Amino acid sequence: MDADEGPPEEPKPLGRPVQVNQADLVRGMICVGKKKAVTLLREPERRTSEVHGLASLLDAYVAFTSEGPQTSAFYDELDSREKASFSYRVGMGLALLAAQHALEIPWLMHAASLEASGGPHRARGHRART
């Protein structure tokens, strides 16, 4: 450590709650897994439709209450494939928000994009969907 640097910063505690609202969760669900922010700017009509679609799904399946987000009765009526797909997107969006909030990680990428660029390979038996 250089003499003029001072002591290292104290790490932030990871147990802080993440406040989640509908707009942030939609942003997280759309941004997670994209290689770069510019990806979101391509095909603006498609992206606008994606934002509207995800916001509509969240509005139908998740209630944002004072106690935090909770699944709705409409979510309970989904079949298992629909629940799995929606839950995956919500989970990835929440992972992005938590990473940004607690760890100050600005962007999450899907492992498939790392493999395509020559990055680390995943364990045997795991492969990207095509």
C-alpha positions, 0 to 999 in steps of 0.5 A, a space after each residue: 500500500 502506498 503511503 498516500 493511499 490511506 486505509 482500504 475501504 471497509 466492505 459493504 455488508 451483504 445483508 442489506 435489503 434490496 428495495 424492489 419496485 416494478 420498474 427496476 425489476 422490469 429493467 433487471 429482467 430485460 438487461 440481465 444476460 445481454 452482452 452490452 447496453 448497445 444490445 438493448 438499443 438494437 431493434 427498438 420496436 422489439 425491445 419496446 414490445 419486450 418491455 411492455 410484455 414483461 411489465 404486463 406479466 409482472 403486473 398480472 403475476 406479481 403484487 408489489 406490497 409494503 411487505 415486498 413483491 408477492 405472487 398473485 392468484 393469477 400466477 398460481 393458475 399458471 401451468 408448470 412450464 409458464 411458471 418456470 419461464 416467468 420465475 426464471 426471468 424474475 429470478 434473473 432480474 432479482 439477481 441483477 438488482 442484488 448484484 448491483 445493490 450489494 456488490 456494485 456489479 453493473 452487468 450480468 452476462 450469460 455463461 454462453 456468451 463467455 464461452 463464445 468469447 473463449 472464456 471459462 467453460 461450464 461443467 460437463 452436461 451444461 450447455 447453452 440452448 440453441 
